[in-house]
Amino acid sequence: MPLVNELPQWQALQQHWETLRLQHLRALFAADPRRAERMSIQAAGLYLDYSKNLITPDTLDLLLALAEAVDLRGWIERMFQGEPINNTEGRAVLHIALRNRSNHPILVEGCDVMPKVNRVLGQMESFVNRVRSGDWRGYTGERITDVVNIGIGGSNLGPKMVCTALTPYQSEALRVHFVSNIDAAHLVETLRHLDPARTLFIVASKTFTTQETLTNAHSARDWLVAALGDPKAVARHFVAVSTNAERVAAFGIDTANMFVFWDWVGGRYSLWSAIGLPIALSVGFERFSELLAGAHAMDEHFRTAPLAENMPVLMGLIGIWYINFAGARTQTVLPYDQSLRYLPAYLQQGDMESNGKGVTRDGTPVAYSTGPVVWGEPGTDGQHAFYQLIHQGTQLIPADFIGAIHSHYALGDHHPKLMANLFAQTEALMRGRTYDEALAELLASGMDEAHARFLAPHRTFPGNRPTNTLLMERLTPHTLGALIALYEHRIFTQGVIWGINSFDQWGVELGKQLAGVILDEIRQGKTTADHDPSTRLLVERFIQQRR
Ligand SMILES: O=P(O)(O)OC[C@H]1O[C@](O)(CO)[C@@H](O)[C@@H]1O
């Protein structure tokens, strides 16, 4: 297989950039008064305006030709058909099956996965109803009031992000907490305010081997048993979510209290599985089903819409344009919604663990950039922190702005002000302000000419800074599901273009292995392994200073 940058479609895009880089978005808008209408699309309750991107219809044609050349359509089909497209682990990639609300059969090695998906959903529903109704009680007969999810990476970020995003739908009678970091501070600070008799722990780990999660789970169990005075209490206060029944049993959790998922669900794509249990506990199973339905609607759009009218495909290709042709190194995500404050962190894992790869599916080193650094903060906080660099800095930073027409919080005119800021930022980033405009403004304010000429360059904005704007009617479980699925499929689209496997994560292994070696050394009180001098000195310093 040739590398994608050897294809003529890639080279055509390189040439196209050489002409487009000289254009300004102001001119593109002036040349086509209908540009905003033409370059916007609706799907699954989301509206995307992608007209403020440094693209023309020719750019899109060339990007779509590249997508055809790498058989994007075929790869989408292979994913939906349950083929083992995670080729380094020999696994299908079927988070789409977890939210397949139309319930059509999806086969993995000839076997329909839908019956087992539905069985676990049924198990989740009845457990959720029991806990929320007070039928499931703690060991001493108390009602459960607090749920602590112990998990990390995909077993934390997705449920935490969604629970926070759906705060307006949360039950007040059941608070959900998340503990991920192995730093004792995380667990201790969380448990400090909780009553063991009323606390339910969910130990969430796909592999059930993750050091952080198991360490936190053991400490949580000790806390519970010490408080309630009987190891039998564990059965009423601990449930597990995992693919690994043996290890769950070895930990001491009755497998009757276990919710399974499968190796064809990637950790960072798992919030739709039983990993979503804290979500369902927090907002109820019906709302959790609406989240799945929203994602399913986006899946159907992704699978069936022509590439040129396909929201995840367009967002993915426009991202490729910036990363591979315009030299962008990062992608920022800016939700104008406080409840979406964990979305950037969630997408960091989603995107960077998926597409932070340096070799193609067959192991050939790539000769082009792959996944960008993903980052962001909710608006308007970000405006008062890092937007300066986006507006006037020397880097090209494509930005996604996300907002809702209606807020859940009808407080004065907060929401119109919030959204006015969103729209204004995208306008400012696109238009900028020329030197002449800056100068004229300063002179009009009465400033003397010398000072105005001194200040004008500082008050000039180059503009031409690209943005997507994503709007939804309201942030509901349905629109949130669609939004997350949109980003999942955008990541997949980009991975296909780069020819990489977006569904493994070997890059996290080496550090884990070395940590195991160093932990043994710390326990023994001396270094024995063949470390580099810096690491050896650091570890020895740590050992000595703790004596
Ligand atoms: O759910 P697990 O198996 O505990 O893994 C947690 C996380 O660790 C990783 O493997 C990375 O270290 C992620 O891919 C995963 O989401």
The ligand as an SDF file (V2000), in Angstrom:
LIG
                    3D

 16 16  0  0  0  0  0  0  0  0999 V2000
  -10.4030    0.1810   31.5700 O   0  0  0  0  0  0  0  0  0  0  0  0
   -8.9890   -0.1870   31.8680 P   0  0  0  0  0  0  0  0  0  0  0  0
   -8.6400   -1.5410   31.3320 O   0  0  0  0  0  0  0  0  0  0  0  0
   -8.7210   -0.0880   33.3520 O   0  0  0  0  0  0  0  0  0  0  0  0
   -8.0520    0.8230   31.1230 O   0  0  0  0  0  0  0  0  0  0  0  0
   -8.0640    2.1860   31.4120 C   0  0  0  0  0  0  0  0  0  0  0  0
   -7.3830    2.9760   30.3400 C   0  0  0  0  0  0  0  0  0  0  0  0
   -6.0360    2.5770   30.2080 O   0  0  0  0  0  0  0  0  0  0  0  0
   -5.6420    2.6280   28.8440 C   0  0  0  0  0  0  0  0  0  0  0  0
   -5.4180    1.3400   28.4200 O   0  0  0  0  0  0  0  0  0  0  0  0
   -4.4080    3.4720   28.6510 C   0  0  0  0  0  0  0  0  0  0  0  0
   -3.4670    3.2110   29.6140 O   0  0  0  0  0  0  0  0  0  0  0  0
   -6.8110    3.2670   28.1200 C   0  0  0  0  0  0  0  0  0  0  0  0
   -6.8880    2.9090   26.7980 O   0  0  0  0  0  0  0  0  0  0  0  0
   -7.9560    2.8260   28.9490 C   0  0  0  0  0  0  0  0  0  0  0  0
   -9.0860    3.6090   28.7220 O   0  0  0  0  0  0  0  0  0  0  0  0
  1  2  2  0
  2  3  1  0
  2  4  1  0
  2  5  1  0
  5  6  1  0
  6  7  1  0
  7  8  1  0
  7 15  1  0
  8  9  1  0
  9 10  1  0
  9 11  1  0
  9 13  1  0
 11 12  1  0
 13 14  1  0
 13 15  1  0
 15 16  1  0
M  END
$$$$
